[in-house]
Amino acid sequence: MGEGFRDGTNDFVKYAKVFEEMFTDNIHTISEDPPILVKEGKHVVYLENESDDHDEKEPLVFDVTTSLVEDSGGKLGAIITYEDKNELEKLRKNISRLENMTVMGELAASAVHEIKNPIFSIRGFLQLLESSLMHDDKRREYTKIMVTELDRLARLVDDFLALTKEQRKKYDNISIDKMLKEIIKLFKPRFDLKGISCHIKADEKTIPVYIDADQLKQVFINIIQNAIDAMPSGGNIYINVYSGVNTVITEIKDDGTGIKKENMSEIFKPFFTTKESGTGLGLYISRRIISSFGGTIKFESEEGRGATFIIELPGVI
């Protein structure tokens, strides 16, 4: 909304007669001595779009309301207000585009979901086929490769579903250190198998976060899984939880292979992965989740010297 006002010393008022004829059609009298007249009108004004690009030009549209105030001595002033209808039109177009994208997303989610059924069927028959072959039959090796690839495809499908479906957030006050201790228990068999030690340290005064527990758990699982994959010969994972300025900060550090310098700008991009069986969506989805709760996720790394992921979330004050 814009507004303008000019007094009787301005050139604007000299041409008030022109404005009066063009933009006013109602007259109101205010009981004063001498009486004051207010002449009003509302009109749509179209202006040519003087854009320098070569696209088709669209007119700029404004709803203009004019009020001229005068008494027996002449014009006292003028008030002009206008409403920019162009932004409203852009908003309508954006809403229409988003609605179309939502429909396409729902169709994609349905299609991806249907893919999972034949994947599981094929996997089951391959396992039956493998069990029917002799131990030294080379075809057993082929069936194992096919099962492995089907499992990778199934993980990719799950990640696609996580991207396309609208997840309802279930907010609750969550203690991050308690959540991480539960996750570590789940990973303990894998830690033992891989020769990995996990160390957690938490500030006793750490404030809770108001968040969806399932989605936050998914983020931590993704990062810890990446840390495990980065230490094929075993190693250590260090987790530190502490308070920032009205925030809770979680650092997850490993002493694995680290991230190559040329890959640092890529790791949060969808489908980027350095793993043979990775989908390249774990960190992308993790950043989307953290951002949706008003938080940030970043990392520090040096090739050959591990990586540290730092997650900062708003705390409950």
C-alpha positions in Angstrom: 0.0 0.0 0.0 1.4 3.4 -0.9 0.2 6.8 0.2 0.9 10.4 -0.8 -0.1 13.8 0.6 0.6 17.3 -0.8 -0.4 20.7 0.6 -1.5 23.8 -1.2 2.0 25.1 -2.0 2.8 22.1 -4.2 2.5 21.9 -8.0 0.4 18.8 -7.4 -2.5 21.0 -6.2 -2.2 23.3 -9.2 -3.5 20.4 -11.3 -6.1 19.3 -8.8 -8.8 20.0 -11.3 -7.5 17.4 -13.7 -7.3 14.8 -10.9 -10.7 15.8 -9.7 -12.2 15.1 -13.1 -10.2 11.9 -13.6 -10.2 10.3 -10.2 -13.2 11.5 -8.2 -16.8 10.6 -8.4 -18.2 11.0 -4.9 -18.6 14.2 -2.8 -19.0 14.3 1.0 -19.6 17.4 3.1 -18.1 17.8 6.5 -20.2 20.1 8.7 -17.8 22.9 9.5 -18.0 26.6 9.1 -17.2 27.1 6.3 -18.1 23.5 5.2 -15.3 21.2 4.0 -15.9 19.1 0.8 -14.2 15.8 0.3 -14.2 14.4 -3.2 -13.3 10.8 -3.5 -12.9 8.1 -6.2 -11.4 4.7 -6.6 -10.0 3.5 -10.0 -7.8 0.9 -11.5 -4.6 2.3 -13.1 -2.6 0.3 -15.7 1.0 1.3 -16.4 3.2 -0.2 -19.0 5.9 -2.5 -17.7 9.2 -0.9 -18.8 11.3 -4.1 -18.2 14.4 -4.4 -20.3 14.2 -8.1 -20.7 12.8 -9.7 -23.9 10.0 -11.5 -22.2 6.4 -10.6 -22.8 5.6 -7.5 -20.9 2.7 -7.5 -18.5 1.0 -4.2 -17.4 1.5 -3.0 -13.8 -1.9 -2.8 -12.1 -2.8 -0.5 -9.1 -6.0 0.2 -7.3 -5.8 4.0 -6.7 -8.0 5.8 -4.2 -8.1 9.6 -4.4 -9.4 12.1 -1.9 -9.4 15.9 -2.6 -10.2 18.2 0.3 -11.4 21.8 -0.2 -13.3 24.6 1.4 -14.7 27.9 0.2 -11.1 29.2 -0.1 -10.0 26.5 -2.5 -8.1 23.2 -2.2 -6.6 22.3 1.2 -4.8 19.2 -0.1 -5.1 15.8 -1.6 -4.6 12.2 -0.3 -3.8 9.4 -2.7 -3.5 5.8 -1.7 -2.7 2.9 -3.9 -2.7 -0.9 -3.6 -0.2 -2.8 -5.7 -2.2 -5.6 -7.3 0.9 -7.1 -9.1 2.2 -8.8 -5.9 -1.2 -10.3 -5.4 -1.2 -11.7 -8.9 2.3 -13.1 -8.4 1.1 -14.7 -5.2 -1.8 -16.3 -7.0 0.5 -17.7 -9.7 2.9 -19.1 -7.0 0.0 -20.8 -5.2 -1.1 -22.4 -8.5 2.4 -23.5 -9.2 2.7 -25.0 -5.6 -0.6 -26.8 -6.0 0.6 -28.4 -9.2 3.9 -29.4 -7.5 1.9 -30.9 -4.6 -0.1 -33.0 -7.0 3.0 -34.1 -8.8 4.7 -34.9 -5.5 1.7 -37.0 -4.4 1.7 -38.9 -7.7 5.5 -39.5 -7.4 5.1 -40.7 -3.8 2.4 -43.2 -4.9 4.5 -44.5 -7.8 7.6 -44.9 -5.6 5.6 -46.7 -2.9 4.3 -49.2 -5.5 7.9 -49.9 -6.6 8.6 -51.4 -3.1 6.2 -54.4 -3.6 8.0 -56.0 -6.6 11.4 -55.3 -5.0 10.5 -57.4 -2.0 9.0 -60.1 -4.2 12.1 -60.3 -6.4 14.4 -60.3 -3.4 12.5 -63.2 -1.8 12.6 -65.4 -5.0 16.3 -64.6 -5.4 17.0 -65.9 -1.8 15.0 -69.1 -2.6 17.0 -69.5 -5.8 20.3 -69.0 -3.9 19.3 -71.6 -1.3 18.6 -74.2 -4.0 22.1 -73.9 -5.6 25.1 -75.9 -4.6 27.6 -74.2 -2.3 30.2 -74.0 -5.0 27.9 -72.9 -7.7 29.1 -69.5 -9.0 25.5 -68.4 -9.6 25.2 -68.0 -5.8 27.6 -65.1 -6.1 25.4 -63.6 -8.8 22.3 -63.9 -6.7 24.1 -62.3 -3.7 25.1 -59.3 -5.9 21.5 -59.0 -7.1 20.1 -59.1 -3.5 22.6 -56.4 -2.5 21.6 -54.2 -5.3 17.9 -54.7 -4.6 18.6 -53.7 -0.9 20.3 -50.5 -2.2 17.3 -49.8 -4.5 14.9 -50.3 -1.5 16.9 -47.8 0.6 16.7 -45.3 -2.3 13.0 -45.8 -2.5 12.7 -45.2 1.3 14.7 -42.0 0.9 12.5 -40.8 -2.0 9.4 -41.4 0.1 10.9 -39.3 2.9 11.4 -36.5 0.4 8.0 -36.6 -1.2 5.5 -37.3 1.6 4.3 -34.6 3.9 5.3 -35.6 7.4 3.3 -34.4 10.3 5.5 -33.2 13.0 4.8 -34.4 16.5 6.4 -31.7 18.7 7.6 -32.6 22.2 10.3 -31.4 24.7 13.3 -33.6 23.9 16.5 -34.1 25.9 19.1 -34.6 23.2 21.6 -36.3 25.4 19.0 -38.9 26.5 18.0 -39.5 22.9 21.6 -40.0 21.9 22.3 -42.5 24.7 19.3 -44.6 23.4 20.6 -44.4 19.8 24.1 -45.5 21.0 22.5 -48.6 22.6 21.0 -49.5 19.3 24.3 -49.1 17.5 26.3 -51.1 20.1 26.3 -54.4 18.3 27.7 -52.7 15.2 30.2 -50.8 17.2 31.5 -54.0 18.7 31.6 -55.7 15.3 33.5 -52.8 13.8 35.8 -52.2 16.7 34.4 -48.7 17.4 34.2 -47.0 20.8 31.6 -44.3 21.3 32.1 -41.6 24.0 29.3 -39.2 25.0 29.7 -36.1 27.1 26.7 -33.8 28.0 26.4 -30.6 29.9 24.2 -31.2 33.0 22.4 -27.9 32.4 21.6 -28.5 28.8 18.1 -27.2 28.0 15.6 -29.4 26.0 14.5 -28.7 22.5 10.9 -28.6 21.2 11.0 -30.9 18.2 9.7 -34.1 16.5 11.7 -36.9 18.1 11.4 -39.3 15.2 12.8 -36.8 12.7 15.6 -35.7 15.0 16.5 -39.4 15.7 16.7 -39.9 11.9 19.3 -37.1 11.6 21.5 -38.5 14.4 21.3 -42.1 13.0 22.3 -40.8 9.5 25.4 -39.0 10.9 26.5 -41.8 13.2 26.0 -44.3 10.3 28.3 -42.1 8.2 30.9 -42.1 11.0 30.8 -45.9 11.1 31.3 -46.1 7.4 34.2 -43.7 7.6 36.1 -46.1 10.0 36.3 -49.5 8.3 39.2 -50.4 10.6 37.6 -49.2 13.8 38.1 -46.0 15.8 36.3 -43.6 18.0 33.2 -41.5 17.9 33.0 -38.5 20.3 29.6 -36.9 21.0 29.4 -33.6 22.9 26.1 -31.9 23.9 26.1 -28.4 25.4 24.2 -25.2 25.6 24.7 -22.2 23.4 22.8 -18.8 23.6 19.2 -20.2 23.9 20.3 -23.1 21.8 21.5 -26.7 22.2 24.6 -27.7 20.2 25.5 -31.3 19.4 28.9 -32.2 18.0 29.5 -35.7 16.6 33.2 -36.3 15.8 34.9 -39.3 14.3 38.5 -40.1 13.6 37.8 -41.8 10.3 38.9 -41.0 6.8 37.6 -37.5 6.7 36.1 -35.6 3.7 38.1 -34.7 0.7 38.5 -31.0 0.0 36.9 -31.3 -3.4 33.8 -33.0 -1.9 33.2 -30.5 0.9 30.8 -28.3 -1.1 28.9 -31.4 -2.3 28.0 -33.5 0.7 24.6 -31.8 1.4 23.5 -32.0 -2.2 21.0 -34.7 -3.1 22.4 -38.0 -4.6 26.0 -37.1 -3.9 27.8 -40.0 -2.3 31.2 -41.6 -2.1 29.8 -45.0 -0.9 29.3 -47.9 -3.3 25.9 -48.6 -1.8 24.9 -45.1 -0.7 21.9 -43.2 -2.0 23.3 -39.7 -1.4 20.2 -38.5 0.3 21.0 -39.0 4.0 22.7 -35.7 4.7 20.4 -33.8 2.3 17.4 -35.1 4.2 19.1 -34.4 7.5 19.7 -30.7 6.6 16.1 -30.3 5.5 14.9 -31.7 8.8 17.2 -29.5 10.9 16.3 -26.4 8.9 12.6 -27.1 9.2 13.0 -26.7 13.0 14.9 -23.5 12.8 18.3 -25.1 13.3 21.6 -25.3 11.5 23.9 -28.2 10.6 27.5 -27.7 9.4 30.7 -29.7 9.5 34.5 -29.5 9.9 36.8 -32.0 8.3 40.3 -32.7 7.1 41.1 -35.6 4.9 42.6 -38.4 6.9 41.8 -36.8 10.2 38.0 -37.4 10.6 35.0 -35.2 10.5 32.9 -33.3 13.0 29.2 -32.5 12.4 27.7 -29.7 14.4 24.0 -29.3 14.9 22.5 -26.3 16.6 18.8 -26.2 17.5 16.6 -23.6 19.4 16.2 -24.6 23.0 13.2 -24.4 25.2 13.6 -21.3 27.4 
